[in-house]
């Protein structure tokens, strides 16, 4: 645990320090987020956060390779290096998009290329749990599912990045929950505690925490597509790597059931639930309107929270609350599937619902004179 905490602190510190430098470079080169009709910010804001995040992840991976516990596991170092290389590719694509506004097809090609690098280095989905068994995937199916999952998560985070501090905070919460799950799973099931999933998720949490001081409202810089797509790829790759480093049959034999085997698949969906829901709703909404799914609008979840009457900061806090309920709630129920856990998560969800509807409840109270 001490080595993971050191990785977290190093990733956060590196990202924070690089953030200021990247901001100055963005200002000098004119790489700015101009104000558009669908945007919330009122003045141009420099990009560059994604490059700072990539630097934080690189520092975390290089540090882990030198540590006595994490560094002695060759598979962890190999997979982490492959994911870092893919992250660098997707970050470069994002930088060009922030600077030149690439076409949707070009961005998609870059995402597939990055996913291909991950797959080519052996980081891919190896098994999927079914109700009564766990099936191993053949090579072609494994590659296809892996690439699709990475591209989906990459775009999902990009969709939710619409308010100051929103994407970085939501992903930090999800990554922390995923790290807690992977570490506790290894501890309880007497498995190796050094996994690529644990390393990458703690690095994600670190870079997000290091970037938040630059990005929280009022934001001094944005992560841009370079940061959003990087975070999506890292979250997807950390999930995928877990299925390759944990023996599913041994896991179910030790736990006496399939629940822990389902969690590596279910938990990332819960962590990415808000971005994925936003992505699906946008696709449906734009298709019904007769537009391409990548044509932007102002109807995302965070926009709807603003329309409900939340301030920018409070809308972000609502999204944080739901991210915590979904991610930590899934971990709690998965590791301790009992009525107490279900009740605690249901209570937290009820509080989050009240927080979400707070402006409407206040307005109704004022109308009735309460």
N, C-alpha and C positions, 0 to 999 in steps of 0.2 A: 504493500500500500504506500509506503514512503516514496518508492521510486515513481509510482503513478502521480503522487502529489507534486513531486519535483517536476515531472513532465508538464503537469497542469500549470504550475507557476511559471515555468520557462516559456511555455507557449503564450500565456497571457502577457507576460512582460515583453516578449519579442514583438508580439502584435501591437501592443500599445506604443512602443517606441518607434516601430516602423510606420505606424499610422500617421504620426506627425510628418515624417519625411515624405511619405506617399502623398499626403495632402498638399504639401508645397509643390511637389512635382506636378500634380494634377492641375494646380492653379497656374503654373508656368506654361504648361502645354495646352491649356484650355480644355482639359477633359472634365467637363462640368455637366451636371444634371440640370438641364434647362427646365424652366417651368412650363408644363403642358396642362391642357384642360383637365386631365384625369389626376394630376398630381396634387399633393397636399401642401408641399413646401412652397413658400412665397418668393424666394430668391434662389438663383443658381447655387448649387452645392457641389463641391468637388467630389469626384470618385476617387478610387485608389484603395479602398478598404480591402478588396479582394487580394491585392498583391501583398498587403501587410499580413493578412490571414495566411496566405501561402507561406510567407516567411516564418510565421509562428508554427505552422504544421511541420515545415522542414526542420526547424530547430528541435521540435519535440521528437521527431523520428530519429534525427542524428544523435540527440542526447540519449534516447532509449537504447540505441545500438551500443553505446559505450558503458551502460550501467551493468553491474554484475549480475542482476537477476534477469532483466528484460533482454540484455545483450547476448546472453548465452543461448537463446532459443533462435536457431537459424530460420525456422519457418516464419516466426513473427517478424524478424528483420527483413526477410525476403518479401513477404506480402505487404508490409508497411512501405517498403521502397517502391513496389509496383503501384500501390495506391497513390503515393506521393507523386510519382511520374505522371500518372493519369490526371491527378489534381493540377499539376503544372500545365498540362495541355489544355484542360478545360478553363483554367484561369487565363491563359493567353488568349483563348477564343473570347472569353468574356471581356478582357481588356480592349480588344479590337472592336467588340460590339459597343462597349461604353464610349469608345472614341469615335468610331465611324458608323455605328448602327448597321450591323450586318443584317442580311436577310434571314428570315426564319429557316430557310433550307440550309444556309451556311452554318448557322448555329447548331442545327440538328446534326449536320455532318460532323461537326466538332464534338458533339456529345457522344455520338456513336464511336468516333475514333478513340475518345478517352475510355469509353466502356470496353472497346476492343483491347486496349492496353491492359486493362485489369484482367480480362479473360485470358489473354495470351500468356499472362504470367501465372496462371493457375488459380486465380481468385475467382471462383464462380460458385453458384448454387449447386450443391451435390445431392441434396435430398429434400423431400417435402413430406410432412406428416399427413396421414389420412386418418379417418375416424378409428380404424382398427389396426393400422399398420403404418410403417414408414417406408416409402419407396425411394430407391436410388434413381437418379435421373441419368439418362444416357447423355453422351457428350453433346449432341446437337440440341437437345431440349435444354440442357443445362446452360449452354451458351446463349440460346435465344432468351430464356427467362432472365438470365443475368443482365444482358444488354437492355432488355425492355425495362427491367426494374431500375437500373441506373438512370436511364433516360427519363423515366417517369418521375423519380425523386428529384433529379436535377431540375426539371421544369417546375415541379411542385413548390420547391423553396423559392424559386424565382418569382412565382405568382404571389406568394405571401409577403414578399419584400416591398411593402407599400407605405409603411409609417416609420417614423424615427424609432430605432431600437427594436422593431417588431421581429424581424426574421432572426437577428442575432440572439435575442432573448428567448424566443420560442425554441430555437435549435439548441441553445445552451441547456434549457430545461430538459429537452428530450434526450440529449446526449448524456447528461448526468444520470438520468433514469436508466438508460441503456447500460452505462458503465456500471452502475450499482447492480443491475441484474446480472451482467456477465461475471462480475467479481464474486457476488454472493452465490451464484450458481456453481462456480468453480470451487468455492470454499465448502459449500454444503455437500456437493457430490464428489468431493475429494478429487477434483480434476486439476489440471495445470492452470495456475492463475495467470500465467503470462499468455495472453492471447492478442491477436491483432485487433480484434473488436474492442477490447478494453483499452489498448493503446490509442487507437484512432479516436474513440469516443471521448476519452479524457483530453486528448489534444483538441478536439472540436470544442469541448466546453471551455478549454483554456483560451483559444483564439477568439471565441465569442465574448467571453468576459473581458479580454484585453481590448476588444474593439468597441464595446458598449460605451465607455467614456467618451469616445469620439462621435458616437452615433445616436446616443439617447437624446431625446427632445430638449432643446433645439439642436438638431444634428449639425456637426461641423464638417462631416464627410459622410459619404454613402459607400456601401460595399459594392454596389453596382452588380451587373450580371456576373462579373468575375468572381465576386464573393458568394453570391447566391448559388450559382451553379457549382462552385467548389464545395460549399457546405452540403448541397444535395448529393453530390457524388460521394463525398466522404461518408455521409450517413448510410447511403446504400451499400457502399463497399464494406463498411464495418459489419453490417448485417450479413452480407454474403460470406465474408471471411469466417464468420462464426460457424456456419454450417460445414465448413471445410476443416475446422480445427477441433470440433467436438463430435465424438462418436455418438450418434443418435441412439443406436441400440443399447449402448452401455448406459446412456442417460436414462432411458426408459426403464432399464432393468434395475438401476439403483433407486430410482424414484418411485417405482411401482405403478407408473401410469404415463400417459402421453402428454400431460399438461406441460411439463418443462420442455418437451420436444416441440410443442406448438409455439411456445413463447418466442423463440428466435424469428419466427415468421410473423406472429401476431403483433409483437411489441413494436417493431419498426412501423407497422401500419398505424398503431395507436399513437406513436410519437409523431408521425407525419400526418396524422388524421386531419388537422386543420389545413395544412397546405394541400393535401390530396383532395379534401372536400372542396376547397376553393378551386382547384384545377378542374374537377368534374363539373361543378356548377357553372364555371366559366365556359367549358366546352358545350354543355347543354344549352346554356343561355344564348351563346353566340350562334350555335347551329340553328336554333329555333328562329333567331333573328335573321338568318340567311347570311351570316358573316363567317369568315375563317376563324378557327378557334384561337389563333395567335394575334388577332386584331384586338388591341387593348380597349378596355372600357373602364367605367367608374362604378362597378357593381360588385367588387370583391367583398369578402367578409368584413375587412377593416373599414371599407367605405360604408357598409350597412350599419356598422356600429356608430360611425360618425353621424349617420342619418338618424339614428335612434336618439341622438342628443349627447353622446359621450364626447368629452374632449379628446384630443389626440393622445395625451398621456393615459387617460382612463381607458380608452379603447385598447391601447397596447396592454394595459394591466388586465383587462378582460381576457385578451388572447393568452396572456401568460397564465392566468388562472385555469383556463380550459386545457392548455398544454400540460400543466402540472397534474390536473385531475386525470386526464387520459393516459399520460405516460406513467406516472408513479402509481396511479390506480391499477393499471394493467400489471405492473410488476408486483404490487401487493397481492392482488387476487391470484396471480400466477404462482407465486411462491407460497402463499398461505390461503388456499381456496376454501374459505369458510365463511359463515354468515357474518362474523365480525368484520372481516375484510370487506365483504360486499356492502355491509351497512355503512362502514366508514367512507367508502368511495361514493355511495349513493348520497350520503350527507354532504360530502364535498361538492358533488355535482349539483345538489340543490342550492348550496351557497353560491356557486358559480352562476347558476341560472338567475338567482336574485340579483347578483352583481350586474349581470348582462342587461336585465330589464329595469335596472334602477331608475333611469331617466323617465321611463313610461310610468313606473309606480309613483314617482314624485309628481309627475304631471297630473295623474289621476287624483292624487291626494289634494293638490292645489285646486283642481276643478270642483271637487266635492267639499272644499273648505276645511279639510282635515288638517 
